[in-house]
Amino acid sequence: MYFFISQLSINDILLPTDIVPYMLHILLNNGGTITFNNCIFQLYVFGASEMLECLLLTVMSYDRYVAICNPLRYTSIMTGGHCMLLTVICWMFGWFLILIDIIETAKLNFCGQNIIDHLFCDIVPLIELACSDTFIVHLEIYLLSIPILIIPTTIIVVSYTYIVLAVLRISSSTGRQKAFSTCSSHLTVVSIYYGTIFIVYIVPTKGQTLSIRKILSLLYTVFTPFINPIIYSLRNADIKKAIKKTVDFVIY
């Protein structure tokens, strides 16, 4: 669990680093300019980080499933090599699968004022500026949602279904509460992150104002990476103990 949280924290640092500095520049200067190459690069890092977070959250749900439904076999199933392999697969899929969409987006022809009414170079507001046909790009977005959103969501739902059934079979209320507490942090993060992702990219955007789309974008690009450490820390006794030890060392 700690290994996967460390990978999630690395990604949570990478995503705001790609988005927030230039976002603050835009807000402080009431607008800004960015070159096409820098915009594509920002879009690539952003898309790869989003995909990686989806995959890591899915792997973490599988880890919780094994821990609760097969506790006696947990150490033999989730070995160091197995965890490393799953992580490498997540990083490779996250950083290489998005290239398909990025390359097609870079091939589009852009004309006019090329003003992106958004806080960063996101795929949807960017392709809205294209003068050429964007059917292929839109098709790729929906096709990529299958391995990145639909399949991971299915795995998470199935994992937690088995977890709930296993927890309900525990006779003592203390045991049930302890089992649920090990999943509450992860489930909270998944609900916030996947909820906003589905609303922005899967649910039809007709009826959504630009302001709503910007606010929703802030939820999964800034708020979720910010809240992740807090959520996992509040529910983890070891982390709270380490923080207390560090604070006592600094004070005394």
RANOR-V769629 format. One record per pair of residues at least 4 apart in sequence whose C-alpha atoms are under 8 Angstrom apart, sorted by the first residue. I is the first residue (numbers start at 1). GAP is how many residues later the second one is. Records with the same first field share a line. If there is no record, write none. Layout:
I=GAP + GAP
//
This chain:
1=4 + 59 + 62
2=4
3=4 + 80
4=4 + 52 + 56 + 79 + 83
5=4
6=4
7=4 + 49 + 80
8=4 + 45 + 48
9=4 + 216 + 220
10=4
11=4 + 38 + 41 + 42
12=4 + 213 + 214
13=4 + 212
14=4 + 35
15=4 + 30 + 31 + 34 + 35 + 206 + 210
16=4 + 5 + 205 + 206 + 209
17=4
18=4 + 24 + 27 + 28
19=4 + 23 + 27 + 101 + 202
20=4 + 202
21=4
22=4 + 98
23=4 + 96 + 97
24=4
25=4 + 6 + 7
26=4 + 5 + 6 + 93
27=4
34=4 + 5
35=4
36=4
37=4
38=4
39=4 + 82
40=4 + 62 + 66 + 81
41=4
42=4 + 78 + 79
43=4 + 59 + 78 + 79 + 80
44=4 + 54 + 55 + 58
45=4 + 50
46=4
47=4 + 47 + 51
48=4 + 46 + 47 + 48 + 50
49=4 + 45 + 46
50=4 + 44
51=4 + 42 + 43 + 44 + 47 + 97
52=4 + 38 + 39 + 41 + 42 + 43
53=4
54=4 + 94 + 95 + 98 + 140
55=4 + 35 + 39 + 93 + 97
56=4 + 31 + 34
57=4 + 129 + 133
58=4 + 94 + 95 + 97 + 98
59=4 + 27
60=4 + 126
61=4 + 94 + 95 + 98 + 99 + 125
62=4 + 93 + 94 + 97
63=4 + 15
64=4 + 118 + 119
65=4 + 5 + 94 + 95 + 97 + 98
66=4 + 5 + 7 + 8 + 11
67=4 + 7
68=95 + 98 + 99 + 111
69=93 + 94 + 97
70=4
73=4
74=4
75=4
77=5
78=4 + 5
79=4
80=4
81=4
82=4
83=4
84=4
85=4
86=4
87=4
88=4
89=4
90=4
91=4
92=4 + 5
93=4 + 5
94=4
95=4
96=4
97=4
98=4
99=4
100=4 + 40
101=4 + 36 + 39 + 40
102=4
103=4
104=4 + 32 + 33
105=22 + 32
108=19 + 22 + 23 + 24 + 25 + 26
109=21 + 22 + 23
110=4 + 19 + 20 + 21 + 22
111=18 + 19 + 20
114=15
115=14
116=5 + 9 + 10 + 13
117=8 + 93
118=4 + 7 + 92 + 96
119=95
121=4 + 5
122=4
123=4
124=4
125=4
126=4
127=7
130=4
134=4
135=4
136=4
137=4
138=4
139=4
140=4
141=4
142=4 + 60
143=4
144=4 + 5
145=4 + 5 + 57
146=4 + 5
147=4 + 5
148=4
149=4
150=4
151=4
152=4
153=4
154=4
155=4
156=4
157=4
158=4
159=4
160=4
161=4
162=4
163=4
164=4
165=4
166=4
167=9 + 12 + 13
168=8
170=5 + 6
171=4 + 5
172=4
173=4
174=4
175=4
176=4
177=4
178=4
179=4
180=4
181=4 + 54
182=53
183=4
184=4
185=4 + 46 + 47 + 50
186=4 + 46
187=4
188=4 + 43
189=4 + 35 + 39 + 42
190=4 + 5
191=4
192=4 + 28 + 32
193=4 + 26 + 27 + 31
194=4
195=4
196=4 + 20 + 21 + 23 + 24
197=4 + 5 + 23
198=4 + 5
199=4 + 5
200=5 + 13 + 16 + 17
201=4
208=4 + 5
209=4
210=4
211=4
212=4
213=4
214=4
215=4
216=4
217=4
218=4 + 5
219=4 + 5
220=4 + 5
221=4
222=4
223=4
224=4
225=4
226=4
227=4
228=4
229=4
230=4
231=4
232=4
233=4 + 6 + 7
234=6
236=4
237=4
238=4
239=4
240=4
241=4
242=4
243=4
244=4
245=4
246=4
247=4
248=4
//
